[in-house]
């Protein structure tokens, strides 16, 4: 094989060998999950309510916007189709 091709195949072999993952026991996995869960910073009730209200407001505004755009396009299409009669 030529030099470039051989290096490409060699790097693939190295990559495949590097992807082996160390096995952990189920008990060790549970300990790691518990340790990571302790690091989580949960939002306060006020932050959760404020975020929910903002989502509702933005959803309503976007729904109204797309309703307006859809109505506008509907009128344009109906107007263009009326010329075809």
C-alpha positions in Angstrom: 0.0 0.0 0.0 1.1 3.5 -0.5 2.0 5.7 2.4 -1.1 7.8 2.6 -3.4 4.9 2.3 -1.5 2.9 4.9 -1.6 5.7 7.3 -5.4 6.0 6.9 -5.9 2.3 7.6 -3.5 2.5 10.5 -5.4 5.4 12.0 -8.7 3.5 11.7 -7.2 0.6 13.6 -6.0 2.9 16.3 -9.4 4.6 16.5 -11.1 1.3 16.9 -8.8 0.2 19.7 -9.2 3.6 21.4 -13.0 3.2 21.5 -13.0 0.3 24.0 -14.8 1.4 27.1 -14.0 0.2 30.7 -16.8 -1.9 32.2 -18.4 -0.6 35.4 -20.5 -2.6 37.8 -24.2 -1.7 38.3 -23.4 -0.6 41.9 -20.7 1.7 40.7 -23.0 3.1 38.0 -25.6 3.9 40.6 -23.0 5.6 42.8 -21.9 7.8 39.9 -25.5 8.7 39.1 -26.2 9.7 42.7 -23.0 11.8 42.8 -24.0 13.6 39.6 -27.6 14.1 40.9 -26.3 15.8 44.0 -24.6 18.4 41.7 -27.8 19.5 40.1 -29.1 23.0 41.0 -32.8 22.9 40.8 -34.7 26.1 40.0 -36.9 27.8 42.7 -40.7 27.7 42.5 -40.7 31.4 41.4 -38.2 30.7 38.6 -40.3 27.8 37.4 -43.5 29.8 37.4 -41.9 32.7 35.6 -40.5 30.4 33.0 -43.9 28.7 32.5 -45.6 32.1 32.1 -43.1 33.3 29.6 -43.5 30.1 27.6 -47.3 30.6 27.5 -47.0 34.2 26.5 -44.5 33.4 23.7 -46.6 30.5 22.5 -49.7 32.7 22.3 -47.9 35.4 20.4 -46.4 33.0 17.9 -49.8 31.3 17.4 -51.4 34.7 16.7 -48.6 35.6 14.3 -48.9 32.4 12.3 -52.7 32.7 12.3 -52.3 36.1 10.7 -49.7 34.9 8.2 -51.9 31.9 7.3 -55.0 34.1 6.9 -53.0 36.5 4.6 -51.7 33.7 2.4 -55.2 32.2 2.3 -56.6 35.4 1.0 -53.8 35.8 -1.6 -54.4 32.2 -2.9 -58.2 32.7 -3.0 -57.6 36.0 -4.9 -55.3 34.3 -7.4 -57.6 31.4 -7.9 -60.6 33.7 -8.6 -58.7 34.9 -11.7 -58.6 31.4 -13.0 -62.4 31.1 -13.3 
